[in-house]
Amino acid sequence: MTSTLTIKYQILDLRDPADRSTIQDVMSGTAERSFYKANGSALPSNELLEALNAFTSEDERADLNLDQLESLSGGVGLPEAMVSSTILMAMVGGACGCFANSMGAVSNSQIQDALNAGIHANIEEVRNDLAQHDFNAAIGTYTPTADSGAIGQAFMDSSGYADDNDVEGIQTTLTIGGETVIRDIQANGNSIEVTYTYTDDGGSTSTVQSTSMVAPATGWLS
């Protein structure tokens, strides 16, 4: 009885894309195969796979698919899945943080715009009241009743801005743009100083606007 054993040797060059494709087809098959290095030593499948993946210029369509990877290494392991999930969660968390910061900045900008518009309107109201103080419409001129250097306080007393005659000025709580603003008016000789402060949700208080207004010159110049 005669038995025949046939062994086929094939020399493959990893630098050749066609040979790399042949190796991938062999590795994805079910037949037994053995790989050897040029010096005759055995080449494990995992080392050969690493060598194949080292070629960055290879055709992506010739890469091993998931089924082929599973037949070689058992599929994607738990460490790889955990690392991928961690990276994904970090990216999602960063994106959510950027979105939240962006929305917060937009909200703060809208609040600031509403405060600026409302405060400027209120400043003009105070300025108009000061311009009409001590104006005698009958003769078309200003006839101040206060001594020179005290018209600012006289205006506050007569206009209801400081009806308690508080020489230190008066603070008024206003609602501007849906927010609570404190207006502080101080008398300074023939002028007044108006300051608007705002306290945000975080408890931080800041000066939004501050201006000085002088009583009409015809009322105190002589």
C-alpha positions in Angstrom: 0.0 0.0 0.0 1.4 3.3 -1.0 0.6 6.6 0.7 1.3 10.0 -0.7 1.9 13.2 1.3 2.0 16.4 -0.7 3.5 19.6 0.9 3.1 22.8 -1.0 5.5 25.7 -0.3 4.8 29.2 -1.5 7.1 32.1 -1.1 5.2 35.3 -0.3 6.5 38.8 -0.1 4.7 41.1 2.4 5.9 44.1 0.4 3.7 42.9 -2.5 0.0 43.9 -2.2 -1.0 40.8 -4.1 0.9 38.5 -1.8 -0.6 40.3 1.2 -4.0 39.7 -0.2 -3.2 36.0 -0.7 -2.0 35.7 2.9 -5.2 37.3 4.2 -7.3 34.8 2.1 -5.3 31.9 3.5 -5.6 33.1 7.1 -9.4 33.6 6.8 -9.9 30.0 5.5 -10.4 26.9 7.5 -7.6 24.7 6.1 -4.5 24.2 8.2 -1.6 26.4 7.3 1.8 27.2 8.7 3.9 30.3 8.1 7.6 30.6 8.3 10.1 33.4 8.2 12.8 33.7 5.6 15.3 32.1 8.1 13.0 29.0 8.4 11.7 29.8 11.9 7.9 29.5 12.5 5.9 32.7 12.2 2.8 32.8 14.6 -0.4 34.0 13.1 -0.7 37.0 15.5 2.8 38.2 14.5 1.9 37.9 10.9 -1.4 39.8 11.5 0.6 42.6 13.2 3.0 42.7 10.2 0.1 43.0 7.8 -1.5 45.8 9.8 1.8 47.7 9.7 1.3 48.5 6.0 -0.5 51.8 6.1 -0.7 52.1 2.4 -2.6 48.9 1.8 -6.0 49.0 0.2 -8.6 49.4 2.9 -10.9 47.1 1.0 -8.4 44.3 1.5 -8.3 44.6 5.3 -9.6 41.8 7.4 -13.2 42.1 8.2 -14.8 41.5 11.7 -15.5 37.8 10.9 -11.9 37.2 9.9 -10.6 39.0 13.0 -12.9 36.9 15.1 -11.5 33.7 13.6 -8.0 34.9 14.3 -8.1 36.5 17.7 -11.6 35.8 19.1 -13.1 39.1 18.2 -13.0 42.4 20.0 -12.1 42.0 23.6 -13.5 43.6 26.7 -10.6 45.9 27.3 -10.9 47.3 23.7 -14.7 47.8 24.2 -14.2 49.5 27.5 -11.5 51.9 26.1 -13.8 52.7 23.1 -16.7 53.4 25.4 -14.7 55.6 27.7 -13.4 57.6 24.8 -16.9 57.9 23.4 -18.3 59.1 26.8 -15.5 61.6 27.1 -16.3 63.1 23.7 -20.0 63.2 24.4 -19.4 64.8 27.8 -17.1 67.4 26.3 -19.7 68.2 23.6 -22.5 68.6 26.2 -20.3 70.9 28.3 -19.5 73.1 25.3 -23.2 73.2 24.4 -24.2 74.1 28.0 -21.5 76.9 28.1 -22.7 78.2 24.8 -26.3 78.3 26.0 -25.2 80.0 29.2 -23.3 82.6 27.3 -26.2 83.3 25.0 -28.5 83.7 28.0 -26.1 86.1 29.8 -25.8 88.1 26.6 -29.5 88.5 26.3 -29.9 89.5 30.0 -27.1 92.1 29.5 -28.7 93.5 26.4 -32.1 93.9 28.2 -30.4 95.5 31.2 -28.5 98.0 29.0 -31.6 99.0 27.0 -33.8 99.4 30.1 -31.1 101.3 32.1 -30.5 103.7 29.3 -34.2 104.4 29.1 -34.4 105.0 32.8 -31.4 107.4 32.7 -33.1 109.5 30.1 -36.2 109.7 32.4 -34.0 111.0 35.3 -32.2 113.3 33.0 -35.5 114.8 31.7 -36.7 115.3 35.3 -33.5 117.1 36.2 -33.8 119.3 33.1 -37.3 120.3 34.1 -36.4 121.1 37.7 -36.8 124.7 38.6 -37.9 125.6 35.1 -40.5 128.4 35.1 -42.6 127.9 32.0 -44.3 131.3 32.5 -41.1 133.3 31.9 -39.2 130.6 30.1 -36.2 130.4 32.4 -34.9 128.6 35.4 -35.5 130.0 38.8 -33.7 127.8 41.4 -34.9 127.9 44.9 -31.8 126.3 46.4 -28.5 128.0 47.0 -25.7 127.5 44.4 -24.0 124.2 45.1 -27.1 122.5 46.5 -29.4 122.2 43.5 -28.7 118.5 43.2 -30.1 117.7 46.6 -33.0 120.1 46.1 -33.9 118.3 42.9 -33.9 114.9 44.7 -36.1 116.3 47.5 -38.6 118.0 45.3 -38.8 115.3 42.7 -39.6 112.4 45.0 -36.2 110.7 44.5 -35.4 111.3 48.2 -38.6 112.3 49.8 -37.1 111.6 53.3 -34.5 114.4 52.7 -31.8 111.8 53.1 -28.6 113.7 52.3 -26.8 110.5 51.5 -29.0 109.8 48.5 -31.5 107.1 48.0 -31.7 103.6 46.6 -34.6 102.4 44.5 -35.3 98.8 43.4 -36.3 98.7 39.7 -37.4 95.8 37.5 -35.6 96.2 34.2 -35.7 93.5 31.5 -37.2 91.0 33.9 -34.3 91.5 36.3 -34.0 93.4 39.6 -31.7 96.4 39.5 -30.8 98.8 42.3 -30.6 102.5 41.3 -28.6 104.7 43.6 -28.8 108.5 43.2 -26.4 110.7 45.1 -26.4 114.6 45.2 -23.1 116.2 44.4 -23.5 120.0 44.5 -25.4 121.2 41.5 -25.2 117.7 39.9 -26.4 114.2 40.7 -24.6 110.8 40.3 -26.8 107.9 39.2 -25.5 104.3 39.6 -27.2 101.0 38.6 -26.1 97.7 40.1 -27.2 94.2 39.3 -26.8 90.9 41.3 -26.8 87.8 39.2 -28.1 84.3 40.1 -24.6 83.4 41.5 -24.7 86.3 44.0 -22.2 88.4 42.2 -23.0 92.1 42.2 -21.6 94.4 39.5 -22.1 98.0 38.4 -24.0 98.0 35.1 -24.0 101.8 34.4 -22.9 104.9 36.2 -23.4 108.5 35.1 -23.3 112.1 36.3 -25.9 114.7 35.4 -25.6 118.5 35.9 -28.5 120.8 36.6 -29.2 123.3 33.8 -26.5 126.0 33.8 -29.0 128.9 33.7 -30.2 127.8 37.1 -27.0 128.3 39.0 -24.6 130.3 36.9 -24.5 134.0 37.7 
